Amino acid sequence: MNVAELIPARREAVALEVREDLSASEWDAYVASRPEASAYHRAGWPQLIGRAFGHEVRMLAVRGDGAVTGVLPLVVMRSRLFGTHAISIPFLNAGGVLADDQPGAAALIQSATAIAKASRARYLELRHTRRQFPELGERRHRVAMTLALQDSVDSQWAALDRKVRNQVRKAEKSHLTSVTGGAELVPAFYEVFAHNMRDLGTPVFGRRLFDEVLQTLPESSRIVAVFRGEQPIAAGVVHWRGAWMEVPWASALREFNTTSSNIFLYWQMIQLAIASGCRQFEFGRCAPGEGTFQFKKQWGAEPSPLVWEYWTPGRPVQFDLNPQSGKYGRAAAMWRRLPVPVATALGPRIVRGIPC
């Protein structure tokens, strides 16, 4: 036998192909194999966003030598008011490129860039938790606030700041109660959420988004609602993957602030996370130094980076959607004066095009 036959031939470069025909089960199996994946990489999230808002969803998957080596969920948002944006993925903290290696990641970026160009998008936005593509622009205007959980509720209670414990006790003395459930609690959640968003001067998402979340991902999503008597006064949506739980949306009615209903709500959600075997509880994103940052910090949560990376068609990215500045600040002030039913009816038509 020729000795050369015992030496493996040098592996040729694998031809990569980006396709959009991966089944949801194949997609989720790949995501499950990547420890750095976020919960929002699962196929259900971009798909439900597409259904809830009517946006175009592109599920990009790269294959090499027959195997999936990377995925990128992309949502193309079109709005006459705000323009077109290609985002992975909007309304949530993290999505972006998930790949085995740099060639696969580069192939996904190339395909996503082509979609952004063809769509005449203002930019392609990739929501990452670390810098992946130094050649792209970046933005670090928000952080995620994460609390490392104790092994038990009793240990977590002991670890809380004394002021927080006193506020929980105050809520209990105010005869607040909590309920944890699924889709049946969407009406209670949305009643609180829509009212609070009006008070903030921000257009509200349509209720269909939350119906879709609880119906599409019932095994990993819950609503926690706080009541005073029969009235819902605070509520939040929680979602988890493995040992990680996040609160993507939560609200409380301002007129009940004296009952510490918001503190009570988060304590109920933290207890749910511990009971579910989670080791990390993420309060959601915020800007360092603002009021919500301080609220989350008092629980012992620490900031972790959100690194959003950008491709633009030959011009700098312009971020002009700050709700507190210029014409948007004036619009927010006007929005706060609208009756809640009017704001709730108009909001979903506007917010669907805002790349938030």
C-alpha positions in Angstrom: 0.0 0.0 0.0 1.2 3.4 -0.9 2.0 5.4 2.3 0.3 8.5 0.7 -3.0 6.7 0.9 -2.8 6.7 4.7 -2.5 10.4 4.8 -5.9 12.3 4.7 -6.2 14.6 1.7 -6.1 18.3 2.6 -9.7 19.4 3.2 -10.9 21.8 0.5 -12.6 25.0 1.5 -16.3 24.2 2.1 -18.7 26.0 -0.2 -21.2 28.0 1.9 -24.8 28.6 0.9 -27.2 31.0 2.6 -30.8 29.7 2.4 -34.2 30.6 3.9 -35.9 27.2 3.8 -34.8 25.8 7.2 -37.6 24.3 9.2 -38.4 25.7 12.6 -37.3 22.5 14.2 -34.0 22.5 12.4 -33.5 26.2 13.2 -34.2 25.7 16.9 -32.0 22.6 17.1 -29.1 24.7 15.8 -29.9 27.5 18.3 -30.0 25.0 21.1 -26.5 23.8 20.2 -25.0 27.3 20.6 -24.5 28.3 24.3 -24.1 32.0 23.4 -27.6 32.1 21.7 -30.2 34.3 23.2 -33.8 33.2 23.8 -34.8 35.5 21.0 -32.8 33.5 18.4 -35.6 30.8 18.6 -37.6 30.7 15.4 -40.8 31.6 17.2 -39.8 35.1 18.1 -39.1 36.7 14.6 -42.1 34.8 13.2 -44.5 36.0 15.9 -43.2 39.6 15.4 -43.9 39.2 11.7 -47.5 38.1 12.4 -48.1 40.7 15.1 -46.8 43.7 13.1 -47.1 42.6 9.5 -43.4 43.0 8.9 -41.3 41.0 6.4 -39.3 38.2 8.1 -36.2 36.7 6.6 -34.8 33.5 8.3 -31.3 33.3 7.0 -29.4 30.1 7.5 -25.9 29.2 6.2 -25.0 25.7 5.3 -21.6 24.2 4.7 -21.0 20.6 3.6 -24.7 19.8 4.3 -24.7 21.1 7.9 -26.1 24.3 9.3 -23.3 26.5 10.5 -25.1 29.7 11.3 -28.4 31.6 11.5 -29.6 35.2 11.4 -33.2 36.2 12.0 -34.0 39.4 10.2 -37.0 41.6 10.2 -37.5 44.3 7.6 -39.6 47.1 9.0 -41.3 49.5 6.5 -42.9 52.8 7.5 -43.9 55.9 5.6 -43.2 57.9 8.7 -39.9 56.4 9.9 -38.5 54.8 6.7 -37.2 51.2 6.3 -34.9 49.3 8.6 -33.5 45.8 8.6 -33.1 44.6 12.2 -32.1 41.4 14.0 -34.4 41.6 15.9 -36.6 44.6 16.7 -38.4 45.3 20.1 -36.0 42.9 21.9 -32.5 43.1 23.4 -30.6 40.5 21.4 -30.7 38.6 18.2 -28.0 39.1 15.6 -25.6 36.7 14.0 -25.1 33.2 15.4 -22.5 31.2 13.6 -19.9 28.5 14.1 -17.1 30.4 12.5 -16.1 33.6 10.8 -16.8 32.4 7.2 -20.3 31.5 8.1 -20.9 34.8 9.9 -19.5 36.7 6.9 -21.8 34.8 4.6 -24.8 35.8 6.7 -23.7 39.5 6.8 -23.3 39.5 3.1 -26.9 38.2 2.6 -28.4 40.5 5.2 -26.6 43.5 3.6 -28.0 42.5 0.2 -31.5 42.4 1.7 -31.0 45.8 3.3 -29.8 47.3 0.0 -32.7 45.8 -2.0 -35.1 47.1 0.6 -33.6 50.6 0.6 -33.2 50.4 4.3 -31.6 53.2 6.3 -29.4 50.7 8.0 -28.9 47.1 8.9 -28.9 46.7 12.7 -27.5 43.6 14.5 -28.3 43.3 18.2 -25.4 41.6 19.9 -24.1 41.4 23.4 -20.4 41.6 22.3 -18.5 43.2 19.5 -18.5 40.7 16.6 -17.7 42.8 13.5 -15.1 45.5 14.0 -15.6 46.7 10.5 -19.2 47.7 11.2 -20.4 50.8 13.2 -21.5 50.2 16.7 -23.7 51.7 19.4 -23.6 51.0 23.2 -26.4 53.3 24.4 -28.2 50.7 26.5 -27.2 47.9 28.9 -29.0 44.9 30.2 -29.5 44.7 34.0 -28.9 41.2 35.3 -29.3 39.8 38.8 -27.5 36.6 39.9 -30.1 34.6 41.7 -29.7 32.8 45.0 -30.5 29.1 45.4 -33.7 29.7 47.3 -36.3 32.4 47.9 -35.3 32.7 51.5 -31.7 33.3 50.5 -32.7 35.8 47.9 -34.9 37.7 50.4 -31.9 37.9 52.8 -29.8 39.2 50.0 -32.2 42.1 49.1 -31.5 45.6 50.2 -33.4 46.5 53.4 -35.3 49.3 51.7 -36.5 46.9 49.0 -37.7 44.4 51.7 -39.6 47.2 53.4 -41.3 48.1 50.2 -42.4 44.5 49.6 -43.8 44.4 53.2 -45.6 47.7 52.4 -47.2 46.1 49.4 -48.4 43.1 51.4 -49.9 45.5 54.0 -51.8 47.2 51.1 -53.5 43.9 50.4 -52.1 43.4 47.0 -52.3 39.9 45.4 -50.5 38.4 42.5 -51.5 35.8 39.8 -49.2 34.0 37.4 -50.6 32.5 34.2 -50.7 32.4 30.5 -52.8 33.8 27.7 -55.8 34.3 29.9 -53.9 37.2 31.7 -53.2 39.1 28.5 -56.3 41.4 29.0 -55.2 42.3 32.5 -51.6 42.9 31.4 -52.6 45.0 28.4 -55.0 47.2 30.5 -52.1 48.2 32.7 -49.5 48.4 29.9 -51.6 50.5 27.5 -52.4 53.0 30.3 -48.8 53.3 31.4 -47.4 53.8 27.9 -49.9 56.6 27.4 -48.6 58.2 30.6 -45.0 57.9 29.3 -46.0 59.6 26.1 -45.1 56.5 24.0 -47.3 54.8 21.4 -48.3 51.3 22.7 -47.8 48.0 20.9 -51.0 46.3 19.7 -52.4 43.6 22.0 -51.8 41.0 19.3 -48.0 41.0 20.1 -48.7 39.7 23.6 -51.4 37.3 22.4 -48.8 35.9 19.9 -46.1 35.6 22.6 -48.2 33.6 25.0 -49.7 31.4 22.3 -46.5 30.8 20.3 -44.2 30.2 23.3 -46.5 28.9 26.1 -43.9 26.6 27.5 -41.4 29.4 28.2 -43.5 32.6 28.7 -45.8 33.7 31.6 -47.6 36.8 32.7 -47.4 37.9 36.3 -50.2 40.3 37.3 -50.7 42.3 40.6 -54.2 43.2 41.7 -55.8 45.4 44.2 -59.1 43.9 44.7 -60.4 43.1 41.2 -58.3 45.8 39.5 -55.0 44.9 37.8 -52.4 47.6 38.8 -49.1 46.1 37.7 -48.1 43.3 35.3 -45.2 41.9 33.4 -44.3 39.4 30.8 -41.5 37.0 31.6 -39.6 34.7 29.1 -36.9 32.2 29.8 -34.4 29.9 28.2 -32.5 27.4 30.4 -31.2 29.1 33.5 -32.0 32.6 32.3 -35.2 34.6 32.7 -36.0 38.1 31.3 -38.7 40.7 31.7 -39.2 42.1 28.2 -42.3 44.2 29.2 -43.6 45.3 32.5 -45.7 48.3 33.7 -47.5 49.6 36.8 -50.2 52.3 37.2 -48.8 55.5 38.6 -51.8 56.2 40.8 -50.9 53.2 42.9 -47.2 54.0 43.4 -47.8 54.5 47.1 -48.7 50.8 47.4 -45.2 49.8 46.1 -47.0 47.7 43.4 -44.0 47.8 41.0 -41.6 46.4 43.7 -44.2 43.8 44.6 -44.5 42.8 40.9 -40.7 42.3 40.5 -40.4 40.3 43.7 -43.1 37.9 42.4 -41.3 37.5 39.1 -38.0 36.9 40.9 -39.6 34.2 43.0 -41.0 32.6 39.8 -37.5 32.6 38.3 -36.0 30.8 41.3 -38.9 28.3 41.4 -38.3 27.6 37.7 -34.6 26.8 38.3 -33.2 30.0 36.8 -29.9 31.3 37.9 -30.1 34.7 36.2 -32.9 37.3 36.2 -32.6 40.0 33.6 -34.7 43.1 34.3 -34.5 44.3 30.7 -32.5 47.1 29.0 -32.2 50.7 30.0 -29.8 53.6 29.7 -27.1 54.0 32.4 -28.1 56.6 34.9 -31.7 57.0 34.1 -34.5 56.2 36.6 -35.2 52.7 35.4 -31.4 51.9 35.8 -31.5 53.0 39.4 -34.7 51.0 40.0 -33.0 47.8 38.7 -29.7 48.6 40.5 -31.4 48.6 43.9 -32.2 44.9 43.5 -28.5 44.1 43.1 -28.6 43.8 39.3 -25.4 44.6 37.4 -25.1 46.1 33.9 -24.0 43.9 31.0 -23.2 45.2 27.6 -25.6 45.4 24.6 -23.5 46.1 21.5 -25.6 46.9 18.4 -23.7 46.8 15.2 -24.6 48.6 11.9 -24.1 48.5 8.2 -25.2 51.7 6.4 -25.5 52.3 2.6 -22.5 54.8 2.5 -23.7 57.3 5.0 -23.5 57.6 8.8 -26.2 56.2 10.9 -28.6 58.9 12.1 -30.5 58.1 15.3 -33.2 60.8 15.7 -35.9 58.9 17.5 -35.2 60.1 21.0 -38.6 60.5 22.6 -37.3 63.3 24.9 -35.8 65.5 22.3 -36.9 67.9 19.6 -40.1 67.2 17.7 -40.4 63.8 19.3 -40.3 65.3 22.8 -43.2 67.7 21.8 -45.1 64.8 20.3 -44.7 62.8 23.6 -46.0 65.7 25.6 -49.1 65.8 23.3 -49.5 62.1 23.5 -49.7 62.1 27.3 -52.8 64.4 27.0 -54.8 61.9 24.9 -57.5 59.8 26.5 -56.3 56.3 27.1 -58.8 54.7 24.6 -57.6 57.0 21.8 -53.9 56.5 22.5 -54.5 52.7 22.6 -56.3 52.8 19.3 -53.7 55.0 17.5 -50.5 53.7 19.1 -50.1 50.3 17.3 -50.3 52.0 13.9 -47.4 54.2 14.8 -45.1 52.1 16.9 -45.0 49.2 14.4 -42.6 51.3 12.3 -40.3 52.6 15.1 -37.0 50.6 15.3 -37.0 50.3 19.1 
